[in-house]
Amino acid sequence: MARTIQVAPGRRGAYTTIGDALGDAPADAVVEVAEGTYREALYLSGKSVVIRPLPGAGPVIIDADGVPHAALSCRDGGVQLEGLVLRAGGAPALSAERSEIRLERCTLSSRDAAGISVNGGRLEVRKCTVENSVYGLLIEDADGTVTDCTITDIVEDGVLVRIGSAPVIRATTVSRCGNRGFYLYQFARPVLEACEVSNTGAAGIAVAYRSEPTLRRCRVHDVSGPGISFGRGTGGLVEECKLENTGSPGLEIDEEASPVVRERAEGLDGAGDLFDEMRRDDDGIEKLLAELDAMVGLTEVKAEVRGLIDELQVNEWRRSAGLSVAAGSNNLIFTGAPGTGKTTVARIYGKLLGALGVLPGGGFREVSRRDLVGQYLGHTAEKTASVFDEAKGGVLFIDEAYTLSRAAGSNDFGQESIDTLVKLMEDHRHESAVIVAGYTREMAEFLDANPGLASRFSKSVEFVNYSPDDLLLIMERMTAAGDYLLTASTTPHLHRYFDGLAGDPNFGNAREARKLFEGMRKAQAQRLRRLSGRPTLEDLRTLNQEDLFDVIGRP
């Protein structure tokens, strides 16, 4: 049973400060606090606790406004806050790194920073208010849920989601922001459902830099900029959203963006009709296939995917003509080593299914074991069903799926997820596509975890390792994309290096090229800093063999 510690200044046997109580609290302790204002900056590391008011107590305020620290900082641990008020000045009210965060019925504010800042880990926020802050909620490289919250009176952006984060934000109101209501960027993959955005100084919801959100039944009104804006290179899904009294256009989509707008919603200026038409447009499908063909190597994979798409397109034509179509599954197994392009191909496959009209959307949700498996019996089925529901209409991509099988751990919670997935994949086979990925041998063991699992997948696609020539081409594309040039004398050394890596059991394929490119950039920076004068434009762009040798050593 969890130990309960009390904080009540002046009460015999109780702690005077919350900080002292946290310092002595064992893991999983419950800290109950008497009514009052506590001028403290709390720090928690490596353990999990619950902090809440004493039963029947009035407001508990943690006020760090006078110091340059968060009211509560949590690192590599976990904290559950219930019914508290957190205030800060020069730092976020709540700052968390690689931690499990749960907030319920809390109010947070920061005069010069974000109300809540989460970097890594997971958050669950329910019925909370973030107000009077520079930023409302900042989510980096983290997942979780935000439900029934209010974010208001924010100097800049209300909610920022970035660096691959994929939280689910539901029934949340964002208002009176100096800049954007939601800013989703740097590969963000959030789901926004039944949210309301109003009175912002710029776009209500802005999507940028390779992000692909799902926006479902959201209402955006009385904003200075566009209601929803998709920048270059973005995608995602807009479904049944309502835009009122926004800047023009209500829905702004860059010509190089590719969101799917499903079912015409009020205020979308006819974009719904346009995208419904595009979904079955041959040109759109060919564009996606060209994107697949542009990937380095993967000859057999490309042929497999094209074969699948050819069959699906003919089935759609037959269905339109009133002919019978054999029932089939869109679920796939991707096998092979890391860094061979499985995630990228899965993402393109999802868009192709959306473009063909095979799936309602075309979105993409990437998850791993930690997103599906709970901590106690019954929790896993709930988590797995929730993730599956979020991915409906698109692709659910489960990386390293073999870690769910019983052989991967000492408990049966992963098996519970597999059993749940088998049923969901059958019940919703026409609404979603599931792609599982992992090493070839391990995936064969994974398929034995449930008698009905293998039959849920239509095909297995093998991703072979990249050849040295492939990796050299990947390296050249990376350097060109970054405005760098490789000298001619560097190329043979790169080829020999990649050739030598091929036999390594830990070979990371394209990840090796990315790691090497980053290492060479750092080596070049150090080399140029040693020059006596300012480097020329050619110097700044050139990566030479000395930069390579600094990373891999001389031959």
QUIVENDA-V815746 format. One record per residue. N is the residue number from 1. PSI is psi in radians with two decimals (* if undefined). Layout:
N;PSI / N;PSI
//
This chain:
1;2.43 / 2;2.43 / 3;2.41 / 4;2.25 / 5;2.43 / 6;2.49 / 7;2.00 / 8;1.65 / 9;2.30 / 10;-0.19 / 11;2.28 / 12;2.31 / 13;-0.12 / 14;2.78 / 15;2.64 / 16;-0.62 / 17;2.71 / 18;-0.65 / 19;-0.76 / 20;-0.69 / 21;-0.74 / 22;-0.65 / 23;-0.61 / 24;-0.21 / 25;2.32 / 26;2.98 / 27;2.46 / 28;0.34 / 29;2.76 / 30;2.12 / 31;2.00 / 32;2.30 / 33;2.37 / 34;2.76 / 35;2.49 / 36;3.07 / 37;2.18 / 38;1.91 / 39;1.45 / 40;2.75 / 41;1.91 / 42;2.54 / 43;2.30 / 44;2.27 / 45;2.29 / 46;0.13 / 47;2.92 / 48;2.42 / 49;2.88 / 50;2.31 / 51;2.20 / 52;2.84 / 53;2.68 / 54;2.56 / 55;2.23 / 56;0.00 / 57;2.75 / 58;-2.81 / 59;2.41 / 60;2.04 / 61;2.18 / 62;1.95 / 63;1.92 / 64;0.45 / 65;-0.47 / 66;-0.02 / 67;2.72 / 68;0.76 / 69;2.81 / 70;2.65 / 71;-0.64 / 72;2.16 / 73;2.33 / 74;2.21 / 75;2.26 / 76;0.68 / 77;-2.54 / 78;2.61 / 79;2.44 / 80;2.10 / 81;2.34 / 82;2.12 / 83;0.61 / 84;2.82 / 85;2.18 / 86;2.26 / 87;2.48 / 88;2.92 / 89;-1.27 / 90;0.12 / 91;2.94 / 92;2.64 / 93;-0.75 / 94;2.16 / 95;2.19 / 96;2.40 / 97;2.18 / 98;0.84 / 99;2.82 / 100;2.02 / 101;2.27 / 102;2.17 / 103;2.35 / 104;2.22 / 105;0.71 / 106;2.73 / 107;2.25 / 108;2.52 / 109;2.63 / 110;2.18 / 111;-0.65 / 112;0.24 / 113;-2.85 / 114;2.60 / 115;-0.81 / 116;2.25 / 117;2.07 / 118;2.19 / 119;1.84 / 120;2.83 / 121;-2.57 / 122;2.55 / 123;2.56 / 124;1.98 / 125;2.22 / 126;2.27 / 127;0.76 / 128;2.80 / 129;2.27 / 130;2.15 / 131;2.84 / 132;0.90 / 133;2.86 / 134;-0.82 / 135;2.65 / 136;-1.29 / 137;2.16 / 138;2.06 / 139;2.05 / 140;2.22 / 141;0.71 / 142;2.74 / 143;-3.11 / 144;-2.81 / 145;2.53 / 146;2.07 / 147;2.27 / 148;0.84 / 149;2.86 / 150;2.25 / 151;2.03 / 152;2.77 / 153;1.03 / 154;2.37 / 155;-0.76 / 156;-2.02 / 157;2.44 / 158;-0.92 / 159;2.22 / 160;2.22 / 161;2.17 / 162;3.06 / 163;0.93 / 164;0.14 / 165;2.55 / 166;0.98 / 167;2.82 / 168;2.08 / 169;2.02 / 170;2.53 / 171;0.73 / 172;2.41 / 173;2.25 / 174;2.13 / 175;2.79 / 176;1.04 / 177;2.41 / 178;-0.47 / 179;-2.07 / 180;2.71 / 181;-1.04 / 182;2.34 / 183;1.95 / 184;1.98 / 185;3.03 / 186;1.07 / 187;0.46 / 188;2.52 / 189;0.83 / 190;2.85 / 191;2.12 / 192;2.07 / 193;2.18 / 194;0.65 / 195;2.73 / 196;2.31 / 197;2.30 / 198;2.77 / 199;1.00 / 200;2.72 / 201;-0.24 / 202;-2.58 / 203;2.57 / 204;-0.90 / 205;2.08 / 206;2.26 / 207;2.23 / 208;2.87 / 209;1.30 / 210;0.38 / 211;2.64 / 212;1.37 / 213;2.87 / 214;2.08 / 215;1.93 / 216;2.14 / 217;0.70 / 218;2.63 / 219;2.19 / 220;2.18 / 221;2.70 / 222;0.90 / 223;2.66 / 224;-0.56 / 225;-2.89 / 226;2.66 / 227;-0.88 / 228;2.32 / 229;2.20 / 230;2.07 / 231;3.14 / 232;2.35 / 233;0.17 / 234;2.95 / 235;-2.68 / 236;-2.84 / 237;2.34 / 238;2.10 / 239;2.11 / 240;0.71 / 241;2.70 / 242;2.17 / 243;2.19 / 244;2.34 / 245;0.94 / 246;3.04 / 247;3.01 / 248;2.34 / 249;2.83 / 250;-0.77 / 251;1.96 / 252;2.11 / 253;2.05 / 254;2.62 / 255;-0.33 / 256;0.32 / 257;2.72 / 258;0.87 / 259;2.72 / 260;2.23 / 261;1.92 / 262;2.20 / 263;2.14 / 264;2.26 / 265;2.73 / 266;2.40 / 267;0.08 / 268;0.22 / 269;0.68 / 270;0.04 / 271;-0.55 / 272;-0.80 / 273;-0.74 / 274;-0.80 / 275;-0.53 / 276;-0.68 / 277;-0.72 / 278;-0.52 / 279;-0.53 / 280;0.31 / 281;2.23 / 282;-0.64 / 283;-0.69 / 284;-0.69 / 285;-0.76 / 286;-0.59 / 287;-0.72 / 288;-0.67 / 289;-0.61 / 290;-0.63 / 291;-0.69 / 292;-0.81 / 293;-0.49 / 294;-0.25 / 295;2.57 / 296;2.38 / 297;-2.51 / 298;0.66 / 299;-0.83 / 300;-0.66 / 301;-0.80 / 302;-0.71 / 303;-0.72 / 304;-0.82 / 305;-0.76 / 306;-0.70 / 307;-0.73 / 308;-0.77 / 309;-0.66 / 310;-0.79 / 311;-0.75 / 312;-0.68 / 313;-0.72 / 314;-0.67 / 315;-0.70 / 316;-0.69 / 317;-0.73 / 318;-0.74 / 319;-0.73 / 320;-0.51 / 321;0.01 / 322;0.23 / 323;2.77 / 324;2.60 / 325;2.25 / 326;2.43 / 327;2.47 / 328;2.98 / 329;2.55 / 330;0.13 / 331;2.44 / 332;2.76 / 333;2.18 / 334;2.08 / 335;2.64 / 336;3.07 / 337;2.86 / 338;2.73 / 339;0.29 / 340;0.22 / 341;0.25 / 342;-0.77 / 343;-0.75 / 344;-0.77 / 345;-0.69 / 346;-0.69 / 347;-0.76 / 348;-0.72 / 349;-0.74 / 350;-0.75 / 351;-0.65 / 352;-0.72 / 353;-0.65 / 354;-0.72 / 355;-0.58 / 356;-0.26 / 357;0.16 / 358;-0.69 / 359;2.65 / 360;-0.52 / 361;-1.48 / 362;0.18 / 363;3.11 / 364;2.23 / 365;2.00 / 366;2.26 / 367;2.91 / 368;-3.02 / 369;-0.75 / 370;-0.41 / 371;-0.31 / 372;-0.48 / 373;2.26 / 374;-2.97 / 375;-0.06 / 376;2.83 / 377;2.24 / 378;-0.53 / 379;-0.61 / 380;-0.78 / 381;-0.69 / 382;-0.80 / 383;-0.77 / 384;-0.77 / 385;-0.65 / 386;-0.78 / 387;-0.75 / 388;-0.72 / 389;-0.68 / 390;-0.53 / 391;-0.04 / 392;2.43 / 393;-0.16 / 394;-2.62 / 395;2.31 / 396;2.01 / 397;2.04 / 398;1.82 / 399;2.53 / 400;0.84 / 401;-0.44 / 402;-0.36 / 403;-0.17 / 404;-0.34 / 405;2.79 / 406;-0.57 / 407;-0.29 / 408;-0.12 / 409;3.14 / 410;-0.19 / 411;3.00 / 412;0.17 / 413;-0.64 / 414;-0.69 / 415;-0.64 / 416;-0.67 / 417;-0.75 / 418;-0.82 / 419;-0.66 / 420;-0.75 / 421;-0.70 / 422;-0.77 / 423;-0.78 / 424;-0.68 / 425;-0.56 / 426;-0.78 / 427;-0.49 / 428;0.66 / 429;-0.36 / 430;0.01 / 431;-0.35 / 432;2.82 / 433;2.33 / 434;2.24 / 435;2.14 / 436;2.50 / 437;2.63 / 438;-3.11 / 439;2.58 / 440;-0.92 / 441;-0.78 / 442;-0.61 / 443;-0.53 / 444;-0.68 / 445;-0.67 / 446;-0.72 / 447;-0.34 / 448;-0.05 / 449;-0.36 / 450;2.31 / 451;-0.50 / 452;0.03 / 453;-0.88 / 454;-0.61 / 455;-0.22 / 456;-0.18 / 457;2.39 / 458;-0.46 / 459;2.65 / 460;2.28 / 461;2.17 / 462;2.22 / 463;1.88 / 464;2.83 / 465;2.59 / 466;2.52 / 467;2.87 / 468;-0.64 / 469;-0.71 / 470;-0.81 / 471;-0.61 / 472;-0.71 / 473;-0.70 / 474;-0.76 / 475;-0.74 / 476;-0.66 / 477;-0.69 / 478;-0.78 / 479;-0.72 / 480;-0.73 / 481;-0.49 / 482;0.19 / 483;0.73 / 484;2.85 / 485;2.42 / 486;2.33 / 487;2.68 / 488;-0.59 / 489;-0.28 / 490;-0.53 / 491;-0.83 / 492;-0.66 / 493;-0.69 / 494;-0.78 / 495;-0.79 / 496;-0.67 / 497;-0.82 / 498;-0.61 / 499;-0.66 / 500;-0.43 / 501;-0.40 / 502;-0.54 / 503;-0.06 / 504;2.22 / 505;-0.35 / 506;0.34 / 507;2.20 / 508;0.17 / 509;-2.19 / 510;-0.44 / 511;-0.56 / 512;-0.71 / 513;-0.73 / 514;-0.77 / 515;-0.72 / 516;-0.74 / 517;-0.78 / 518;-0.68 / 519;-0.71 / 520;-0.64 / 521;-0.74 / 522;-0.71 / 523;-0.71 / 524;-0.73 / 525;-0.74 / 526;-0.68 / 527;-0.77 / 528;-0.53 / 529;-0.40 / 530;-0.13 / 531;2.68 / 532;-0.43 / 533;-3.08 / 534;2.31 / 535;2.67 / 536;2.99 / 537;-0.71 / 538;-0.71 / 539;-0.77 / 540;-0.50 / 541;-0.35 / 542;2.27 / 543;2.12 / 544;-3.10 / 545;-0.45 / 546;-0.68 / 547;-0.69 / 548;-0.81 / 549;-0.53 / 550;-0.48 / 551;-0.80 / 552;-0.14 / 553;2.76 / 554;2.53 / 555;*
//
